[in-house]
Amino acid sequence: MTARPLTDAEYDRMSSVLDRFRNEQAMNLEELDGFFAALICGPAHVHPSEHLPEIWGGEMADEEAFSSQQELKDFLDLLMRHWTLVAETLQSGDVFLPLLLEDDHGVAHANDWARGFMCGMDLRREDWADLLDDEDHGGWLIPILALAYEHDPDPTMRPCQEPVDADRREQLIAGAAAGVTGIYHYFAPLRRMFSELRGGQSTYRRTVPKIGRNDPCPCGSGKKYKRCCGKPTLH
């Protein structure tokens, strides 16, 4: 499936919806991009019933929170298209450019992007262990870690002990972008193996509900079907 690139107006619409849920610790657009990048380049498939709630801060946004069914559908369609764009960029070997937000002075810091990436890693931290311990390739994660923990409340957790100036930040962002491409290729054999085992592909598709929207989800999560596997899913 080839995704149609999102326009600036469509990204603004996505950002506006996410901003409405910031009090619930929802991701912003930059965090979302880093989150998707980690899930796509990582070693293992993460089911949408597990990763989609992370976008909203731990709980799936209820459809009643949207002004209409059409608004919900439009937002999910944009979400799917952005996922596909990230996946196609990495699959094609094109240069990966993280989607970064600028502050009031026009400066992109990339901290939220890196934190989103770490959130994606944390969903399957054990599957990333080989890369974390790999002396030859683990360095791909260093710029991402440096940006993610730059302002950590615990100073001992900050990889950069000195303030990051503009030149150093530019280097870290470039290193993080290159690291995503390297990580994608590093885990390619594992992704192929997992894909063959599940007999599916990691692309968005919609599932057709076979049960009532308010019935318990058959996956055993304990949630209503409409708030779990009844949502558009990644397979």
C-alpha positions as YAML, in Angstrom:
chain: A
units: angstrom
residues:
- id: 1
  name: MET
  ca: [0.00, 0.00, 0.00]
- id: 2
  name: THR
  ca: [1.40, 3.40, -1.00]
- id: 3
  name: ALA
  ca: [0.34, 6.21, 1.29]
- id: 4
  name: ARG
  ca: [-0.56, 9.64, 0.03]
- id: 5
  name: PRO
  ca: [1.70, 12.16, 1.81]
- id: 6
  name: LEU
  ca: [-0.06, 14.24, 4.43]
- id: 7
  name: THR
  ca: [-0.39, 17.96, 3.82]
- id: 8
  name: ASP
  ca: [0.56, 20.58, 6.40]
- id: 9
  name: ALA
  ca: [-3.15, 21.13, 7.02]
- id: 10
  name: GLU
  ca: [-3.68, 17.43, 7.70]
- id: 11
  name: TYR
  ca: [-0.77, 17.35, 10.14]
- id: 12
  name: ASP
  ca: [-2.29, 20.39, 11.84]
- id: 13
  name: ARG
  ca: [-5.58, 18.50, 12.19]
- id: 14
  name: MET
  ca: [-3.80, 15.51, 13.72]
- id: 15
  name: SER
  ca: [-1.93, 17.77, 16.11]
- id: 16
  name: SER
  ca: [-5.12, 19.58, 17.10]
- id: 17
  name: VAL
  ca: [-6.85, 16.32, 18.03]
- id: 18
  name: LEU
  ca: [-3.87, 15.08, 20.04]
- id: 19
  name: ASP
  ca: [-3.60, 18.42, 21.85]
- id: 20
  name: ARG
  ca: [-7.16, 18.00, 23.11]
- id: 21
  name: PHE
  ca: [-6.00, 14.98, 25.11]
- id: 22
  name: ARG
  ca: [-2.78, 16.44, 26.52]
- id: 23
  name: ASN
  ca: [-4.29, 16.54, 30.02]
- id: 24
  name: GLU
  ca: [-4.52, 12.75, 29.76]
- id: 25
  name: GLN
  ca: [-0.80, 12.65, 28.85]
- id: 26
  name: ALA
  ca: [-1.48, 11.98, 25.18]
- id: 27
  name: MET
  ca: [1.47, 12.19, 22.81]
- id: 28
  name: ASN
  ca: [2.02, 15.22, 20.65]
- id: 29
  name: LEU
  ca: [2.71, 14.87, 16.93]
- id: 30
  name: GLU
  ca: [6.49, 14.75, 17.43]
- id: 31
  name: GLU
  ca: [6.28, 12.01, 20.07]
- id: 32
  name: LEU
  ca: [3.90, 10.06, 17.84]
- id: 33
  name: ASP
  ca: [6.42, 10.10, 14.99]
- id: 34
  name: GLY
  ca: [9.20, 8.79, 17.24]
- id: 35
  name: PHE
  ca: [6.85, 6.18, 18.69]
- id: 36
  name: PHE
  ca: [5.89, 4.90, 15.24]
- id: 37
  name: ALA
  ca: [9.53, 4.88, 14.14]
- id: 38
  name: ALA
  ca: [10.49, 2.61, 17.05]
- id: 39
  name: LEU
  ca: [7.58, 0.24, 16.45]
- id: 40
  name: ILE
  ca: [8.33, -0.01, 12.73]
- id: 41
  name: CYS
  ca: [12.10, -0.44, 12.94]
- id: 42
  name: GLY
  ca: [12.00, -2.64, 16.04]
- id: 43
  name: PRO
  ca: [12.35, -6.42, 16.10]
- id: 44
  name: ALA
  ca: [8.85, -7.57, 17.02]
- id: 45
  name: HIS
  ca: [5.25, -6.86, 16.12]
- id: 46
  name: VAL
  ca: [3.33, -5.05, 18.88]
- id: 47
  name: HIS
  ca: [-0.41, -5.56, 18.68]
- id: 48
  name: PRO
  ca: [-2.46, -2.36, 18.33]
- id: 49
  name: SER
  ca: [-4.50, -3.20, 21.42]
- id: 50
  name: GLU
  ca: [-1.21, -2.71, 23.28]
- id: 51
  name: HIS
  ca: [0.39, 0.21, 21.47]
- id: 52
  name: LEU
  ca: [-2.53, 2.41, 20.43]
- id: 53
  name: PRO
  ca: [-3.51, 3.23, 24.05]
- id: 54
  name: GLU
  ca: [0.01, 4.59, 24.58]
- id: 55
  name: ILE
  ca: [-0.79, 7.39, 22.14]
- id: 56
  name: TRP
  ca: [-3.51, 8.56, 24.50]
- id: 57
  name: GLY
  ca: [-1.45, 8.22, 27.67]
- id: 58
  name: GLY
  ca: [-2.35, 4.65, 28.60]
- id: 59
  name: GLU
  ca: [-6.07, 4.47, 27.83]
- id: 60
  name: MET
  ca: [-7.65, 4.30, 24.39]
- id: 61
  name: ALA
  ca: [-9.54, 7.49, 23.61]
- id: 62
  name: ASP
  ca: [-13.26, 6.76, 23.67]
- id: 63
  name: GLU
  ca: [-15.14, 7.51, 20.48]
- id: 64
  name: GLU
  ca: [-17.53, 9.65, 22.54]
- id: 65
  name: ALA
  ca: [-14.62, 12.09, 23.03]
- id: 66
  name: PHE
  ca: [-14.87, 13.04, 19.35]
- id: 67
  name: SER
  ca: [-17.46, 15.44, 18.02]
- id: 68
  name: SER
  ca: [-18.68, 12.90, 15.47]
- id: 69
  name: GLN
  ca: [-18.00, 9.48, 14.01]
- id: 70
  name: GLN
  ca: [-16.62, 11.26, 10.95]
- id: 71
  name: GLU
  ca: [-14.07, 13.18, 13.03]
- id: 72
  name: LEU
  ca: [-12.90, 9.92, 14.61]
- id: 73
  name: LYS
  ca: [-12.69, 8.20, 11.22]
- id: 74
  name: ASP
  ca: [-10.79, 11.10, 9.67]
- id: 75
  name: PHE
  ca: [-8.28, 11.15, 12.52]
- id: 76
  name: LEU
  ca: [-7.65, 7.41, 12.36]
- id: 77
  name: ASP
  ca: [-7.23, 7.61, 8.60]
- id: 78
  name: LEU
  ca: [-4.55, 10.28, 9.06]
- id: 79
  name: LEU
  ca: [-2.90, 8.17, 11.74]
- id: 80
  name: MET
  ca: [-2.79, 5.19, 9.39]
- id: 81
  name: ARG
  ca: [-1.37, 7.23, 6.54]
- id: 82
  name: HIS
  ca: [1.41, 8.61, 8.70]
- id: 83
  name: TRP
  ca: [2.31, 5.12, 9.92]
- id: 84
  name: THR
  ca: [2.47, 3.92, 6.33]
- id: 85
  name: LEU
  ca: [4.63, 6.88, 5.28]
- id: 86
  name: VAL
  ca: [7.18, 6.11, 8.00]
- id: 87
  name: ALA
  ca: [7.16, 2.41, 7.08]
- id: 88
  name: GLU
  ca: [7.52, 3.07, 3.35]
- id: 89
  name: THR
  ca: [10.39, 5.51, 3.91]
- id: 90
  name: LEU
  ca: [12.34, 2.92, 5.88]
- id: 91
  name: GLN
  ca: [11.47, 0.08, 3.51]
- id: 92
  name: SER
  ca: [12.54, 2.06, 0.45]
- id: 93
  name: GLY
  ca: [15.88, 3.13, 1.87]
- id: 94
  name: ASP
  ca: [15.05, 6.82, 1.49]
- id: 95
  name: VAL
  ca: [16.57, 9.24, 3.99]
- id: 96
  name: PHE
  ca: [14.51, 9.16, 7.19]
- id: 97
  name: LEU
  ca: [13.66, 12.61, 8.51]
- id: 98
  name: PRO
  ca: [11.96, 12.74, 11.91]
- id: 99
  name: LEU
  ca: [8.89, 14.94, 12.19]
- id: 100
  name: LEU
  ca: [9.94, 17.65, 14.65]
- id: 101
  name: LEU
  ca: [8.03, 20.55, 16.15]
- id: 102
  name: GLU
  ca: [9.67, 23.96, 16.53]
- id: 103
  name: ASP
  ca: [9.48, 26.20, 19.57]
- id: 104
  name: ASP
  ca: [8.49, 29.88, 19.52]
- id: 105
  name: HIS
  ca: [11.97, 30.74, 18.26]
- id: 106
  name: GLY
  ca: [11.83, 28.30, 15.35]
- id: 107
  name: VAL
  ca: [14.16, 25.79, 17.01]
- id: 108
  name: ALA
  ca: [13.52, 22.02, 16.88]
- id: 109
  name: HIS
  ca: [14.80, 20.28, 20.02]
- id: 110
  name: ALA
  ca: [13.75, 16.67, 19.23]
- id: 111
  name: ASN
  ca: [13.39, 15.70, 22.89]
- id: 112
  name: ASP
  ca: [9.76, 14.68, 22.47]
- id: 113
  name: TRP
  ca: [10.61, 12.66, 19.36]
- id: 114
  name: ALA
  ca: [13.29, 10.75, 21.26]
- id: 115
  name: ARG
  ca: [10.97, 10.16, 24.21]
- id: 116
  name: GLY
  ca: [8.35, 8.79, 21.83]
- id: 117
  name: PHE
  ca: [10.96, 6.45, 20.38]
- id: 118
  name: MET
  ca: [11.90, 5.25, 23.87]
- id: 119
  name: CYS
  ca: [8.23, 4.63, 24.61]
- id: 120
  name: GLY
  ca: [8.06, 2.37, 21.56]
- id: 121
  name: MET
  ca: [11.19, 0.53, 22.70]
- id: 122
  name: ASP
  ca: [9.82, 0.06, 26.21]
- id: 123
  name: LEU
  ca: [6.83, -1.90, 24.91]
- id: 124
  name: ARG
  ca: [9.25, -4.69, 23.93]
- id: 125
  name: ARG
  ca: [12.41, -3.80, 25.86]
- id: 126
  name: GLU
  ca: [13.53, -7.43, 26.08]
- id: 127
  name: ASP
  ca: [13.50, -7.72, 22.28]
- id: 128
  name: TRP
  ca: [15.89, -4.76, 22.01]
- id: 129
  name: ALA
  ca: [18.42, -6.34, 24.39]
- id: 130
  name: ASP
  ca: [20.71, -7.62, 21.62]
- id: 131
  name: LEU
  ca: [21.10, -4.16, 20.12]
- id: 132
  name: LEU
  ca: [21.61, -2.53, 23.52]
- id: 133
  name: ASP
  ca: [24.44, -4.99, 24.22]
- id: 134
  name: ASP
  ca: [25.94, -4.86, 20.71]
- id: 135
  name: GLU
  ca: [29.28, -3.04, 20.85]
- id: 136
  name: ASP
  ca: [29.38, -2.57, 17.07]
- id: 137
  name: HIS
  ca: [25.84, -1.31, 16.49]
- id: 138
  name: GLY
  ca: [24.48, -0.19, 19.86]
- id: 139
  name: GLY
  ca: [25.87, 3.27, 19.14]
- id: 140
  name: TRP
  ca: [22.87, 3.92, 16.89]
- id: 141
  name: LEU
  ca: [20.88, 4.48, 20.08]
- id: 142
  name: ILE
  ca: [23.26, 6.96, 21.69]
- id: 143
  name: PRO
  ca: [21.89, 10.14, 20.00]
- id: 144
  name: ILE
  ca: [18.33, 9.03, 20.75]
- id: 145
  name: LEU
  ca: [19.16, 8.37, 24.40]
- id: 146
  name: ALA
  ca: [20.99, 11.69, 24.66]
- id: 147
  name: LEU
  ca: [17.93, 13.59, 23.42]
- id: 148
  name: ALA
  ca: [15.42, 11.53, 25.41]
- id: 149
  name: TYR
  ca: [17.21, 12.06, 28.73]
- id: 150
  name: GLU
  ca: [18.67, 15.52, 28.11]
- id: 151
  name: HIS
  ca: [16.43, 17.12, 30.74]
- id: 152
  name: ASP
  ca: [15.91, 14.13, 33.04]
- id: 153
  name: PRO
  ca: [15.20, 15.23, 36.65]
- id: 154
  name: ASP
  ca: [18.03, 12.95, 37.76]
- id: 155
  name: PRO
  ca: [21.27, 14.55, 36.51]
- id: 156
  name: THR
  ca: [23.03, 11.17, 36.58]
- id: 157
  name: MET
  ca: [20.63, 9.96, 33.86]
- id: 158
  name: ARG
  ca: [21.63, 12.71, 31.43]
- id: 159
  name: PRO
  ca: [24.12, 11.43, 28.83]
- id: 160
  name: CYS
  ca: [25.15, 15.02, 28.07]
- id: 161
  name: GLN
  ca: [26.50, 16.59, 31.23]
- id: 162
  name: GLU
  ca: [27.07, 19.95, 29.52]
- id: 163
  name: PRO
  ca: [24.28, 22.04, 27.91]
- id: 164
  name: VAL
  ca: [23.62, 21.03, 24.31]
- id: 165
  name: ASP
  ca: [24.39, 23.90, 21.95]
- id: 166
  name: ALA
  ca: [22.87, 24.36, 18.49]
- id: 167
  name: ASP
  ca: [25.66, 22.57, 16.63]
- id: 168
  name: ARG
  ca: [25.64, 19.60, 18.99]
- id: 169
  name: ARG
  ca: [21.84, 19.36, 18.80]
- id: 170
  name: GLU
  ca: [22.00, 19.30, 15.01]
- id: 171
  name: GLN
  ca: [24.53, 16.46, 15.23]
- id: 172
  name: LEU
  ca: [22.34, 14.52, 17.67]
- id: 173
  name: ILE
  ca: [19.26, 14.90, 15.47]
- id: 174
  name: ALA
  ca: [21.18, 13.78, 12.39]
- id: 175
  name: GLY
  ca: [22.61, 10.85, 14.35]
- id: 176
  name: ALA
  ca: [19.16, 9.85, 15.61]
- id: 177
  name: ALA
  ca: [17.75, 9.90, 12.06]
- id: 178
  name: ALA
  ca: [20.63, 7.80, 10.75]
- id: 179
  name: GLY
  ca: [20.28, 5.49, 13.73]
- id: 180
  name: VAL
  ca: [16.66, 4.71, 12.87]
- id: 181
  name: THR
  ca: [17.72, 3.56, 9.40]
- id: 182
  name: GLY
  ca: [20.52, 1.43, 10.84]
- id: 183
  name: ILE
  ca: [18.23, -0.10, 13.45]
- id: 184
  name: TYR
  ca: [15.61, -0.88, 10.80]
- id: 185
  name: HIS
  ca: [18.13, -2.94, 8.81]
- id: 186
  name: TYR
  ca: [19.65, -4.48, 11.94]
- id: 187
  name: PHE
  ca: [16.34, -6.01, 13.01]
- id: 188
  name: ALA
  ca: [15.14, -6.92, 9.49]
- id: 189
  name: PRO
  ca: [15.93, -10.66, 9.87]
- id: 190
  name: LEU
  ca: [14.00, -10.85, 13.15]
- id: 191
  name: ARG
  ca: [11.03, -8.98, 11.70]
- id: 192
  name: ARG
  ca: [10.91, -11.40, 8.76]
- id: 193
  name: MET
  ca: [11.01, -14.34, 11.13]
- id: 194
  name: PHE
  ca: [8.23, -12.96, 13.34]
- id: 195
  name: SER
  ca: [6.17, -12.04, 10.27]
- id: 196
  name: GLU
  ca: [6.45, -15.58, 8.91]
- id: 197
  name: LEU
  ca: [5.49, -17.02, 12.28]
- id: 198
  name: ARG
  ca: [2.33, -14.91, 12.46]
- id: 199
  name: GLY
  ca: [1.63, -15.23, 8.74]
- id: 200
  name: GLY
  ca: [0.88, -11.53, 8.29]
- id: 201
  name: GLN
  ca: [2.30, -8.18, 7.34]
- id: 202
  name: SER
  ca: [2.89, -5.07, 9.47]
- id: 203
  name: THR
  ca: [0.52, -2.74, 7.67]
- id: 204
  name: TYR
  ca: [-2.65, -1.02, 8.80]
- id: 205
  name: ARG
  ca: [-5.95, -2.51, 7.84]
- id: 206
  name: ARG
  ca: [-9.45, -2.29, 9.22]
- id: 207
  name: THR
  ca: [-11.12, -5.30, 10.74]
- id: 208
  name: VAL
  ca: [-14.84, -5.87, 10.40]
- id: 209
  name: PRO
  ca: [-16.47, -6.37, 13.81]
- id: 210
  name: LYS
  ca: [-18.16, -9.75, 14.18]
- id: 211
  name: ILE
  ca: [-19.52, -8.95, 17.66]
- id: 212
  name: GLY
  ca: [-21.30, -6.07, 19.34]
- id: 213
  name: ARG
  ca: [-19.28, -2.89, 19.80]
- id: 214
  name: ASN
  ca: [-20.02, -2.84, 23.54]
- id: 215
  name: ASP
  ca: [-19.38, -6.55, 24.11]
- id: 216
  name: PRO
  ca: [-16.20, -7.69, 25.91]
- id: 217
  name: CYS
  ca: [-13.30, -8.02, 23.49]
- id: 218
  name: PRO
  ca: [-12.61, -11.70, 22.68]
- id: 219
  name: CYS
  ca: [-8.85, -11.11, 22.99]
- id: 220
  name: GLY
  ca: [-9.23, -11.32, 26.76]
- id: 221
  name: SER
  ca: [-8.08, -7.78, 27.55]
- id: 222
  name: GLY
  ca: [-11.19, -7.09, 29.63]
- id: 223
  name: LYS
  ca: [-11.98, -3.98, 27.58]
- id: 224
  name: LYS
  ca: [-15.00, -3.33, 25.39]
- id: 225
  name: TYR
  ca: [-14.55, -4.51, 21.81]
- id: 226
  name: LYS
  ca: [-14.89, -0.94, 20.49]
- id: 227
  name: ARG
  ca: [-11.97, 0.20, 22.68]
- id: 228
  name: CYS
  ca: [-9.68, -2.70, 21.90]
- id: 229
  name: CYS
  ca: [-9.54, -4.92, 18.79]
- id: 230
  name: GLY
  ca: [-12.59, -3.19, 17.31]
- id: 231
  name: LYS
  ca: [-10.38, -0.21, 16.50]
- id: 232
  name: PRO
  ca: [-8.45, -0.08, 13.20]
- id: 233
  name: THR
  ca: [-5.51, -2.39, 13.66]
- id: 234
  name: LEU
  ca: [-1.97, -3.12, 12.58]
- id: 235
  name: HIS
  ca: [-1.28, -6.63, 11.31]
...
